[in-house]
Amino acid sequence: MRYKRDTRKKRFIDALTAQGTVYHAAQAAGVSRWTAYRWRQEDPEFADQWDEARENAVDAVENTIYQQAVG
């Protein structure tokens, strides 16, 4: 059971990095948003990965906007 949860957590983090929203990341991982928020509260390592994923998603958006502005 733990393997399945860990796999879903990884899918969530990967999708959060790529898409930037909890809604889409939860869909990609096959869990509810509430489950993802519960994991965040209960698992400090997951919370750190979540924060890093959000930062990476924001960086990607900023880069795209910058490229459009100067291109």
Rosetta constraint file for C-alpha pairs under 8 A:
AtomPair CA 1 CA 5 HARMONIC 6.52 0.50
AtomPair CA 2 CA 6 HARMONIC 6.06 0.50
AtomPair CA 3 CA 7 HARMONIC 6.05 0.50
AtomPair CA 4 CA 8 HARMONIC 6.24 0.50
AtomPair CA 5 CA 9 HARMONIC 6.10 0.50
AtomPair CA 6 CA 10 HARMONIC 6.21 0.50
AtomPair CA 7 CA 11 HARMONIC 6.23 0.50
AtomPair CA 8 CA 12 HARMONIC 6.02 0.50
AtomPair CA 8 CA 29 HARMONIC 5.01 0.50
AtomPair CA 8 CA 30 HARMONIC 7.15 0.50
AtomPair CA 8 CA 31 HARMONIC 7.71 0.50
AtomPair CA 9 CA 13 HARMONIC 6.25 0.50
AtomPair CA 9 CA 29 HARMONIC 7.03 0.50
AtomPair CA 9 CA 46 HARMONIC 7.68 0.50
AtomPair CA 10 CA 14 HARMONIC 6.11 0.50
AtomPair CA 11 CA 15 HARMONIC 6.08 0.50
AtomPair CA 11 CA 25 HARMONIC 7.57 0.50
AtomPair CA 11 CA 28 HARMONIC 6.68 0.50
AtomPair CA 11 CA 29 HARMONIC 5.10 0.50
AtomPair CA 12 CA 16 HARMONIC 5.99 0.50
AtomPair CA 12 CA 25 HARMONIC 4.87 0.50
AtomPair CA 12 CA 26 HARMONIC 5.88 0.50
AtomPair CA 12 CA 28 HARMONIC 6.47 0.50
AtomPair CA 12 CA 29 HARMONIC 4.94 0.50
AtomPair CA 13 CA 17 HARMONIC 6.17 0.50
AtomPair CA 13 CA 25 HARMONIC 7.08 0.50
AtomPair CA 13 CA 49 HARMONIC 6.85 0.50
AtomPair CA 13 CA 50 HARMONIC 6.18 0.50
AtomPair CA 13 CA 53 HARMONIC 6.29 0.50
AtomPair CA 14 CA 18 HARMONIC 6.31 0.50
AtomPair CA 14 CA 25 HARMONIC 7.71 0.50
AtomPair CA 14 CA 53 HARMONIC 7.51 0.50
AtomPair CA 15 CA 19 HARMONIC 5.75 0.50
AtomPair CA 15 CA 20 HARMONIC 7.41 0.50
AtomPair CA 15 CA 24 HARMONIC 7.11 0.50
AtomPair CA 15 CA 25 HARMONIC 4.69 0.50
AtomPair CA 15 CA 28 HARMONIC 6.45 0.50
AtomPair CA 15 CA 29 HARMONIC 7.81 0.50
AtomPair CA 16 CA 20 HARMONIC 4.71 0.50
AtomPair CA 16 CA 21 HARMONIC 5.83 0.50
AtomPair CA 16 CA 22 HARMONIC 6.38 0.50
AtomPair CA 16 CA 24 HARMONIC 7.31 0.50
AtomPair CA 16 CA 25 HARMONIC 4.92 0.50
AtomPair CA 16 CA 50 HARMONIC 7.55 0.50
AtomPair CA 16 CA 53 HARMONIC 5.92 0.50
AtomPair CA 16 CA 54 HARMONIC 6.60 0.50
AtomPair CA 16 CA 57 HARMONIC 7.28 0.50
AtomPair CA 17 CA 53 HARMONIC 4.42 0.50
AtomPair CA 17 CA 54 HARMONIC 6.05 0.50
AtomPair CA 17 CA 56 HARMONIC 5.96 0.50
AtomPair CA 17 CA 57 HARMONIC 4.99 0.50
AtomPair CA 18 CA 57 HARMONIC 6.26 0.50
AtomPair CA 19 CA 24 HARMONIC 6.82 0.50
AtomPair CA 19 CA 25 HARMONIC 7.14 0.50
AtomPair CA 19 CA 57 HARMONIC 6.78 0.50
AtomPair CA 20 CA 24 HARMONIC 7.83 0.50
AtomPair CA 20 CA 25 HARMONIC 7.66 0.50
AtomPair CA 20 CA 53 HARMONIC 7.66 0.50
AtomPair CA 20 CA 54 HARMONIC 5.99 0.50
AtomPair CA 20 CA 57 HARMONIC 5.13 0.50
AtomPair CA 20 CA 58 HARMONIC 7.23 0.50
AtomPair CA 21 CA 25 HARMONIC 6.19 0.50
AtomPair CA 22 CA 26 HARMONIC 5.90 0.50
AtomPair CA 22 CA 33 HARMONIC 6.60 0.50
AtomPair CA 22 CA 36 HARMONIC 7.98 0.50
AtomPair CA 23 CA 27 HARMONIC 6.33 0.50
AtomPair CA 23 CA 33 HARMONIC 6.21 0.50
AtomPair CA 24 CA 28 HARMONIC 6.17 0.50
AtomPair CA 25 CA 29 HARMONIC 6.20 0.50
AtomPair CA 26 CA 30 HARMONIC 6.01 0.50
AtomPair CA 26 CA 31 HARMONIC 5.19 0.50
AtomPair CA 26 CA 32 HARMONIC 5.75 0.50
AtomPair CA 26 CA 33 HARMONIC 5.55 0.50
AtomPair CA 26 CA 36 HARMONIC 6.76 0.50
AtomPair CA 27 CA 31 HARMONIC 6.22 0.50
AtomPair CA 27 CA 32 HARMONIC 7.18 0.50
AtomPair CA 31 CA 35 HARMONIC 6.31 0.50
AtomPair CA 31 CA 36 HARMONIC 7.11 0.50
AtomPair CA 32 CA 36 HARMONIC 6.59 0.50
AtomPair CA 33 CA 37 HARMONIC 6.28 0.50
AtomPair CA 34 CA 38 HARMONIC 6.10 0.50
AtomPair CA 35 CA 39 HARMONIC 6.17 0.50
AtomPair CA 36 CA 40 HARMONIC 6.24 0.50
AtomPair CA 37 CA 41 HARMONIC 6.35 0.50
AtomPair CA 38 CA 42 HARMONIC 6.14 0.50
AtomPair CA 39 CA 43 HARMONIC 5.66 0.50
AtomPair CA 39 CA 46 HARMONIC 7.05 0.50
AtomPair CA 39 CA 47 HARMONIC 7.77 0.50
AtomPair CA 40 CA 44 HARMONIC 6.79 0.50
AtomPair CA 40 CA 46 HARMONIC 5.88 0.50
AtomPair CA 40 CA 47 HARMONIC 4.74 0.50
AtomPair CA 40 CA 50 HARMONIC 7.67 0.50
AtomPair CA 41 CA 47 HARMONIC 7.17 0.50
AtomPair CA 43 CA 47 HARMONIC 6.26 0.50
AtomPair CA 44 CA 48 HARMONIC 6.24 0.50
AtomPair CA 45 CA 49 HARMONIC 6.29 0.50
AtomPair CA 46 CA 50 HARMONIC 6.03 0.50
AtomPair CA 47 CA 51 HARMONIC 6.25 0.50
AtomPair CA 48 CA 52 HARMONIC 6.24 0.50
AtomPair CA 49 CA 53 HARMONIC 6.03 0.50
AtomPair CA 50 CA 54 HARMONIC 6.22 0.50
AtomPair CA 51 CA 55 HARMONIC 6.24 0.50
AtomPair CA 52 CA 56 HARMONIC 6.17 0.50
AtomPair CA 53 CA 57 HARMONIC 6.16 0.50
AtomPair CA 54 CA 58 HARMONIC 6.16 0.50
AtomPair CA 55 CA 59 HARMONIC 6.11 0.50
AtomPair CA 56 CA 60 HARMONIC 6.22 0.50
AtomPair CA 57 CA 61 HARMONIC 6.39 0.50
AtomPair CA 58 CA 62 HARMONIC 6.10 0.50
AtomPair CA 59 CA 63 HARMONIC 6.06 0.50
AtomPair CA 60 CA 64 HARMONIC 6.25 0.50
AtomPair CA 61 CA 65 HARMONIC 6.21 0.50
AtomPair CA 62 CA 66 HARMONIC 6.03 0.50
AtomPair CA 63 CA 67 HARMONIC 6.06 0.50
AtomPair CA 64 CA 68 HARMONIC 6.25 0.50
AtomPair CA 65 CA 69 HARMONIC 6.11 0.50
AtomPair CA 66 CA 70 HARMONIC 6.24 0.50
AtomPair CA 67 CA 71 HARMONIC 5.56 0.50
